[in-house]
Amino acid sequence: MNGIPEKLGGSVAVVTGASRGIGKGIALELGAAGATVFVTGRSVTPGHLPGTVHGTAAEIDELGGVGIPFVCDHRDDDAVARLFERIRDEYGHLDVLVNNVYNAPAAARWLGKPFWEVPPAAWDETFDVGVRSHYAAAVFAAPLLIESGGLIVNISSPGAERYMHNAVYGVAKSALDRLTADLARNLTDTEVTVVSLWPGIVDTELLQLVPADAEGRRIVTLPGEGAFDLDTAETPRFPGRAVVALATDPNRRARTGSAWRVADLAEHYGFTDVDGRIPRND
């Protein structure tokens, strides 16, 4: 698999928000590497965007892993706690937690807008699902991960260090990277690794709705950020390969507490996107 050993057989992983998008890509790559993957999310029937937790779990099975759908709203702490109770009861260990869940359709409403055009409610929607839910999952997963010396991956963005999309987005990603650093600090005396992962522009199901222009190119232009050619974007499987590389790296503790670009990890570990490229489009 592009230089990454397929040795996650026996491992148990959780990927939050994995009905579609980056979460789905990560769940599929973990499954392809042999892991048992709990796929969480609210989607049980396709809506405006395709994808359900059951559909992702079925695709994991087809790739050789074991996919387990777990329907939950990550704003419901009791439901999230039940997820990790089930994992302890049925498997006795957890090796990887990927905090990915994000309210992308809602966030898309405010892309490229100045802060005075973004309502205060956007702050709550972004932080509840994009920061608080990651903290809650880490809290409930921590006892299992400490026992296994596992891995926590928080899906973040270069927006943590430079302007992207809008003010709320950037502050949330900065908060998430700080969460990564502080969780790692608390876990210093354990073998748990905590990292933030920075994908580039990812051609998710949402972005696939962008129509081609007269020249056949799919271009997204955001005020203050410029134009992005979606035909050069990475697929959701590319960050998934980064997660597998980290999960199979015996020296990953050297990376704990920091944020890492997917493309940089690809160059270090020797993996590529599904088309053989190492996209750099962040």
ZIBEL-V925825 format. One line per field, one symbol per residue. ss: DSSP state (H for helix, E for strand, - for the rest). psi: psi as a letter, one per 40 degrees, with the letter a starting at -180 (. if undefined). burial: 1 if it has 9 or more other ideal C-beta (glycine too) atoms within 8 Angstrom, else 0. A space follows every 10 residues. Layout:
ss: ???
psi: ???
burial: ???
This chain:
ss: ---------- -EEEE----- HHHHHHHHHH HH---EEEEE E--------- --HHHHHHHH HH---EEEEE E-----HHHH HHHHHHHHHH -----EEEE- ---HHHHH-- ----HHH--H HHHHHHHHHH HHHHHHHHHH HHHHHHHH-- EEEEEE-HHH ------HHHH HHHHHHHHHH HHHHHH---- --EEEEEE-- -E----HHH- --------EE EE---EEEEH HH-E-HHHHH HHHHHHH--- -HHHH---EE EHHHHHHHH- ---------- --
psi: gfehhgfehe ihihhiffda addddddddd ddeeihhhhi ieheiibdii hidddddddd ddeeahhhhh hiheegdddd dddddddddd deihdhhhhd higdddddde heiideehid ddddddddde dddddddddd dddddddefa hhhhhaieed eihhcidddd dddddddddd ddddddedea ehhhiihgia hhgidddeeh iiadeeihhh hhhedaihhe eeiiiedddd dddddddehe fddeeieiih hdddddddef iiideeighg f.
burial: 1001010100 1111111111 1111111111 1111111111 1010000010 1110111111 1010111111 0101000011 1111011100 0011111111 1111101001 1110000100 0100111111 1111111101 1101110101 1111111111 0001110111 0111111011 1011001000 0111111111 1111111000 0000001111 0100100111 0011111111 1111111100 0100111111 1110110010 1110000010 11
